[in-house]
Each structure stands twice: as C-alpha cells, then as structure tokens.
C-alpha cells in the first residue's frame, strides 16, 4: 500500500510541475485611484474658484439681505406686542436668529477661503514632494 501511495504521489507531483500557475485580477474598484480611472480630483481649480465666487457674490450678500429683512419684520412685530410676553419671546427669537446667522456667515467665509486655498495647496504639496525626490541621493535620479 505504501508503494501505491508513493507512485500516486509521484504522479501528482509531476502533474503539478507541468501546470502553469498564475494570478489574474478580474477587475478593480472604480474611483480616482483605480488603474485606468480618472487622474484628477473631483473638481478643478477653476471650479473651486467659481464656487468661492458664488459664495462671495450670491450666498453671502443674499444671506445678509434675508437677515436684515427678518430683523426688520421681527422688530416691527415686537413693537406691536410691546408689554406682552410675545414681545419678550420675539426678542429671544431675534437674538437666536442673529447668532445662527453669524455662525452661518462665518461658515460661508471659511468655505470660501478653503476653496480658494485648496488648489494652491495641492500644487505646492506636489511641487515640494517632487523637489524632495530630486534632492535625494537615490540611484533612481536621472533615469
């Protein structure tokens, strides 16, 4: 029986060495870093600048106008309810509104600044890393 096993084992080993062994990927996940995928970011520097411009020319001024309109209407209503609890409640609502608008305006300003700085940051980062590779003593330099 051990002889049968030895012959069978020898045949199996011989068969394995004759086979070609390899690995093949059937696909890769889609996305910006996938092979063959887009080689750029989700938005261009021009698109970032346009978005920052929209914040500056539309969202910030329109938000300010809406705030002033709401403040005027609330002040008028509060004066109409002078001496009532409703006037005190309207004052509290107006104060809360003003704080929320201040927070929103700060957020819009921060987003505008971030959008304007983002593309420059990426370029400076890429340039800096490229310079580090060029300054290194790698044997790959100049290939």
VMD Tcl script that draws the C-alpha trace (Angstrom):
set ca {
  {0.00 0.00 0.00}
  {2.82 2.38 0.72}
  {4.17 1.65 -2.76}
  {0.84 2.64 -4.29}
  {0.89 5.88 -2.35}
  {4.43 6.66 -3.46}
  {3.56 6.10 -7.14}
  {0.39 8.17 -6.86}
  {2.27 10.94 -5.06}
  {4.95 10.96 -7.77}
  {2.28 11.25 -10.48}
  {0.57 14.13 -8.66}
  {3.87 15.96 -8.17}
  {4.77 15.51 -11.82}
  {1.35 16.80 -12.89}
  {1.65 19.88 -10.69}
  {5.03 20.88 -12.12}
  {3.58 20.70 -15.62}
  {0.78 23.14 -14.80}
  {1.18 26.88 -15.30}
  {0.35 28.76 -12.13}
  {-0.64 32.43 -12.24}
  {-2.88 35.09 -10.78}
  {-5.16 37.38 -12.69}
  {-7.38 40.19 -11.45}
  {-10.81 40.22 -12.99}
  {-11.32 43.86 -12.09}
  {-10.58 46.69 -9.71}
  {-12.84 49.04 -7.83}
  {-13.82 52.20 -9.65}
  {-12.57 55.53 -8.38}
  {-9.96 58.20 -8.87}
  {-7.11 55.96 -7.70}
  {-8.11 52.83 -9.61}
  {-5.91 51.82 -12.53}
  {-7.23 53.44 -15.67}
  {-9.51 55.72 -13.65}
  {-9.55 59.49 -13.89}
  {-6.23 61.02 -12.91}
  {-7.62 64.20 -11.42}
  {-9.53 65.38 -8.41}
  {-13.29 65.65 -8.26}
  {-13.13 69.36 -9.11}
  {-10.71 71.57 -10.95}
  {-9.07 74.70 -9.54}
  {-11.35 76.78 -11.80}
  {-14.42 75.04 -10.35}
  {-13.18 75.73 -6.82}
  {-12.66 79.40 -7.71}
  {-16.16 79.56 -9.25}
  {-17.70 78.05 -6.11}
  {-15.83 80.56 -3.93}
  {-17.07 83.35 -6.22}
  {-20.65 82.15 -5.86}
  {-20.32 82.24 -2.09}
  {-18.92 85.77 -2.25}
  {-21.26 87.28 -4.83}
  {-24.50 85.43 -4.12}
  {-24.72 83.48 -0.87}
  {-23.12 85.99 1.49}
  {-24.98 89.08 0.17}
  {-28.30 87.22 -0.12}
  {-27.94 85.85 3.40}
  {-27.22 89.34 4.72}
  {-30.29 90.76 2.93}
  {-32.51 87.98 4.28}
  {-31.19 88.62 7.77}
  {-31.91 92.33 7.58}
  {-35.41 91.68 6.26}
  {-36.14 89.20 9.06}
  {-34.71 91.60 11.67}
  {-36.89 94.46 10.40}
  {-40.04 92.32 10.37}
  {-39.33 90.91 13.83}
  {-38.64 94.38 15.27}
  {-41.93 95.67 13.84}
  {-43.84 92.72 15.29}
  {-42.10 93.09 18.66}
  {-43.10 96.77 18.87}
  {-46.68 95.79 18.10}
  {-46.68 93.38 21.05}
  {-44.98 95.77 23.49}
  {-45.95 94.90 27.05}
  {-46.94 91.34 26.20}
  {-44.97 88.12 26.74}
  {-44.95 87.77 22.98}
  {-42.60 90.75 22.69}
  {-40.06 89.09 25.01}
  {-40.37 85.84 23.06}
  {-39.82 87.67 19.76}
  {-36.70 89.31 21.24}
  {-35.37 85.88 22.20}
  {-36.14 84.53 18.71}
  {-34.38 87.52 17.11}
  {-31.29 87.04 19.28}
  {-31.16 83.33 18.44}
  {-31.64 84.11 14.74}
  {-28.82 86.66 14.79}
  {-26.45 84.17 16.43}
  {-27.31 81.49 13.87}
  {-26.80 83.93 11.01}
  {-23.43 84.94 12.47}
  {-22.44 81.27 12.58}
  {-23.64 80.72 9.01}
  {-21.76 83.76 7.70}
  {-18.60 82.55 9.43}
  {-19.04 79.13 7.87}
  {-19.58 80.60 4.39}
  {-16.48 82.74 4.78}
  {-14.45 79.73 5.92}
  {-15.63 77.61 3.00}
  {-14.83 80.42 0.55}
  {-11.30 80.73 1.96}
  {-10.78 76.97 1.92}
  {-11.92 76.67 -1.68}
  {-9.58 79.44 -2.79}
  {-6.64 77.92 -0.95}
  {-7.20 74.26 -1.79}
  {-5.85 74.15 -5.33}
  {-2.77 76.15 -4.40}
  {-2.13 73.81 -1.50}
  {-2.21 70.74 -3.75}
  {0.18 72.33 -6.25}
  {2.61 73.40 -3.51}
  {2.46 69.95 -1.94}
  {3.16 68.20 -5.25}
  {6.00 70.57 -6.08}
  {7.52 70.13 -2.63}
  {7.41 66.34 -2.84}
  {8.91 66.44 -6.33}
  {11.75 68.62 -5.07}
  {12.41 66.21 -2.20}
  {12.81 63.35 -4.66}
  {15.15 65.39 -6.82}
  {17.32 66.33 -3.84}
  {17.60 62.77 -2.53}
  {20.69 60.65 -3.19}
  {18.66 57.92 -4.84}
  {20.27 55.89 -7.61}
  {16.97 56.29 -9.47}
  {17.61 60.01 -10.06}
  {18.35 60.76 -13.67}
  {16.76 57.60 -15.06}
}
mol new
graphics top color blue
foreach p $ca { graphics top sphere $p radius 0.5 }
foreach p [lrange $ca 0 end-1] q [lrange $ca 1 end] { graphics top cylinder $p $q radius 0.2 }
display resetview
